[in-house]
Amino acid sequence: MCLFLHFILKNNICNLKNSLSYNFTMKEKFLINGGKILSGEIEVEASKNAYLPILAGSILCDDEVTFLNAPYFTDIENMCEILKILGVKIRRDGEVLSLDLHNIKNEKISHEHTNKLRASIFLLGPLLAKFRQASISYPGGCNIGTRPIDIHISAFKSLGVKIVERHGYIYCNAQNMRAGKVVFSSISVGATESVMMSAVLLKGKTTLYNVAREPEVKELANFFNAMGAKISGAGSDRIEIEGVKRLKGVSFKVFPDRIIAGTHLLLGAMLGKNMRVIGARREDNEILFNILKECGCSLEEDEMGATISSNGKYNACRFIETLPYPNFPTDLQPQFMAFQTLGKGTSVIKENLFENRFNHVMELVKMGADIFVKDRLAIVKGVEKLYGADVFASDLRAGAGLVLAGLVAEGYTTISNIEYIDRGYERLEEKYARLGADIKRVKE
C-alpha cells in the first residue's frame, strides 16, 4: 500500500508540472459523454511509425517522391517542417504528399525542431549516407521513459563513422564510412531503420544482425526497394543491404497503422455493435486478435479488415507483457489497460520497454479503475463501471487509452493535453462521432 501511495504522490506531482506547462500551451480538450454504443465503419490511417523513417529516408533520392495516403498527424507535419529546412519542396493535396528532392542541402538540425519529434533521429542515417557528415540535436518526443540512442551510435561506429557528442548535439563524420557487419546489442526498431538507411548507398554489402522484425521495418525496406535499393531479409532477424549508386523517384502507399487498428478494435470490444475496422490486419496484430477472442469478444475477419461486437461483458486477460514484435506492442499497452479495467477478473500487465509507461494509471484510477502498480507490473481488477472525470494525457498512447475509457464511462469526461493524441491520430473525435460516440473537441 505504501508503494501505491508513493506512486499516487509521484504522479500527482507530475500532473501538476504538466498542468502548469499546459496552461500556457494547450487550448483544446476532448469533452466526452460516455456510454454510447458504436456501430458503422472506421478506416485506419497509414502507419505513423512507418511514415516517419520513410519521410526521412526520402532525402536519399534526387528526384520526386509522392505519397498517396499521408495522414494529417502532427508528427508527420513536424517531420515535413524539418525536411523543408533541408531544402525539400513539399506540396500537399489532401492525402497526396509530394516531395521535390532535387535541391537537398546538409543543415544542422537544431533542438528547436528535434524537441518536437523523437523521430528526428531517423534523419541521421540518410544525412550520413548522402553528405558523409551530419549534426543533429538530441531528439525529444513523448515522456514515456529513457529511449537511448547509444544503439544507433554504436552501430554507426561499426561502419566507420566518427561521432562526437557535445553541447546537446551529435556531430558525425562519415568520410570513412564503409559497408560491413553490424551486430545490435539489443533489438531496436529505430536503430535498425537508421542503419538500414545509412547503408543503402554504400558500395558493397552491409549485413545487420539481431535486427527488429516489426512490420514498419519491412515497409521501410519495401519503400527503398521501390526506389531501386537492394534490401533483403526485412521481417527476419538479419537484413542484408547491397549498396546502389542512386535511387529513383517513386509513388508509394504506406500500409495501415497497426496501433490505430488495435485502438479501434479495443474500443469496439468495449462498446461496439458490428463495428467494422477497415485496415485492421491479423498479420500485423495477431497477438491482439487472439487475445480478443480469448476474452470472449466477437471478432470476424475479412480481406478488408475486421468487425467486432461487444455486449459489455468479457473476461480479463490473465497476463500480457510488452516485448518486440511479434509480441504485444508497448504502443497498445495503455489502450489495452483501459479495456481490462472492465474485464471480468484480474489481469497483470508487465511493461518491459519503457519505465514511465504507466503514467495513465492514476487517470484511470480517477475514473474508478482498480489498479495497483509495483515497479513494471500493473495489476488490474475489473470493475462494473468507470465514471467520467477530468483527466490529462501524458503521452500519445496514454491519451488514446483515456479516450477509450471516457467513451465507455458513465457521465462526462474531459481530456486535456490532446496535442499528444493529435501526434498519431487524425481528427479522432470526428471519426468516433460518426460511429455514434458523443465526443467533441472544445476550447479550454
LUMMI-180074 format. One record per residue (C-alpha): x, y, z negated. Coordinates in steps of 0.1 Angstrom, whole numbers, plus 5000, padded with zeros to 4 digits. Layout:
N
XYZ;...
This chain:
444
500050005000;502950244992;504250185027;500950265042;500650595022;504150685033;503050615069;500050845064;502151125049;504751095076;502151115104;500251405088;503451605088;504051515124;500451615131;500951955115;504052015136;502351915168;499352125159;501452435153;503052405188;499752305203;498052635193;500552825215;500452595245;497252405248;493952555259;491852245267;490551935249;488151655256;484751655240;483151315239;479751195228;480350825224;478350505228;477150535264;477050215284;479250245315;478550095349;479450155386;482850165403;486050335394;489150335417;492650305403;495150575415;498550505429;501150405403;502750685384;505650475373;506350365409;505950715424;508450895402;511550695412;510250675448;509951055450;513451095435;514850835459;513351015489;516251265489;518450995503;516551035536;517451315560;514151315578;510551345566;508751115543;504951115539;503050955510;499450875519;497950845483;499751085460;497651145428;497451475410;499351365379;501351645362;504351415361;504251395399;503751775402;506751825379;508951595399;507951785431;509052115414;512451965407;512651845443;511952195455;515052315436;517052065456;515752215489;512951985496;510052145515;506751995503;503252005518;500151865503;496851805520;494651625495;496251295486;498751325515;502151455503;504851535529;508451585521;510751765546;514251645536;516351805563;518052065540;518751885507;521352065485;523051955454;521952175425;522452145388;519152035372;518652235340;516952155307;514052375316;513052115342;514151795327;512551875294;509151835310;509851495327;511651195314;511751055349;514151335360;516951085352;515950905384;517551185404;521051105391;521450785413;520250945445;522351255440;525451055434;524850845465;524251155487;526751405473;529151195452;528651435423;525751545401;524951745369;521751695350;520451795316;519251515293;515651425301;512651495280;509151335281;506751175256;507851155219;507550775216;510950695203;514550665214;514950585251;518750595255;520350645289;523550475279;522550175301;522350405331;525750555323;527450225317;526150085350;527250385370;530750345354;530749985366;530550125402;533450365396;531650685386;533450915362;531051065336;531451345311;528651425286;528951785273;526752065260;523551865267;524451785303;525651475321;528451555346;529151285371;531951245397;531350965422;534151035446;535450685439;532050515437;532150175453;529949865458;530349595432;528749395404;526649545376;525549335346;523049525325;523549475287;519749475283;516749495306;515849845316;513449945343;514850295346;518450185348;517649905373;515950165396;518650425391;521550195400;519550045429;519150385444;522750475439;523850165459;521650195489;524150395510;527350235495;529450035520;529349675511;527249465488;526249555453;524749295430;522749375399;522249115372;519849095343;517549355360;513949455352;511349245371;508449495369;506249545399;507349905401;510949785408;509649575436;507649865450;510850085450;512649815470;509649805494;509850175499;513650175506;513349875529;510650055549;513250335554;515850085567;517649985534;518649615528;517449525493;516649165483;515648995451;513449275436;511049105412;513648845401;516448885376;519048955403;518949225430;521349245460;521849575480;523649575513;524649935520;523450105551;524650425568;521350615568;517750595560;514950695584;511650875577;508550675568;504850695559;504250495527;501350405505;502150325468;500450035451;497750085424;498750175388;498649865367;498450065334;495550275346;493849955358;494449805324;493050105306;489850095327;489449715321;489849755284;487150035284;484849805304;485449535278;484249775251;481349945269;480949815304;477949665322;479049535356;481849795357;483949745388;487649845388;488849885423;492649815424;492849605393;495149315404;495749005384;499248975399;500249305380;498249235348;497948865345;498548865307;495849125301;493348935324;494048615304;493648795270;490348955280;488848615290;490248455258;488548735238;485148635254;484848925279;483048865312;485648925339;485148845376;487848895402;487748955439;490149075466;489449445459;489649435421;487749315391;484249355375;483949355337;481049355313;480649365276;477849305251;479949485225;480949165208;484249005214;486948825195;490148965182;493348855199;495448695171;498848825182;500449025210;503849175213;505249425238;508049295260;509349355295;507349225324;505748975329;504849005292;502449255276;503449615286;504149875259;502250125280;498949935273;499549885236;497650195223;494650125246;494749755235;494849865199;491750075204;490049775219;491049555190;489549795164;486149645172;487249285178;485749015156;488648905132;492149025127;494849085153;498549155149;500349385174;504149395175;505749685192;509249585203;510249855227;509650195211;509850275174;507450565175;504650405195;502250375166;501550755164;497950685174;497250465144;496350745120;494050905146;492250565149;492050545111;490350885111;487650725133;487050435109;489550175121;491149935096;494849925105;497849855083;501349925096;504649785084;507749855105;506949745141;503849545131;500249675131;497549455115;494149545129;491049425112;487949455134;485249695121;481549725130;481750085143;484050365150;482950725142;483651045160;486451265146;488851545156;492051375168;495051465188;497051285215;500751245206;501751105240;500250985273;499250635263;498150725228;495850985244;494350725267;493750495237;491950775218;489750835249;488650475248;488050495210;486050825214;483850675242;482850385220;482550575187;479250695172;478951075174;481251335187;485051315192;487351595202;490851505216;493451775216;496851775234;495251645266;498051775287;499751445278;496851255293;497051455325;500551335330;499350995341;495551015346;493851215372;490651405361;489851125337;486851295323;485251335358;485750965367;484450835334;481451075336;480550915369;480350585351;477850735327;480150855299;479451185281;482851335283;483851695291;486951905294;486352225273;488352525263;489952545229;
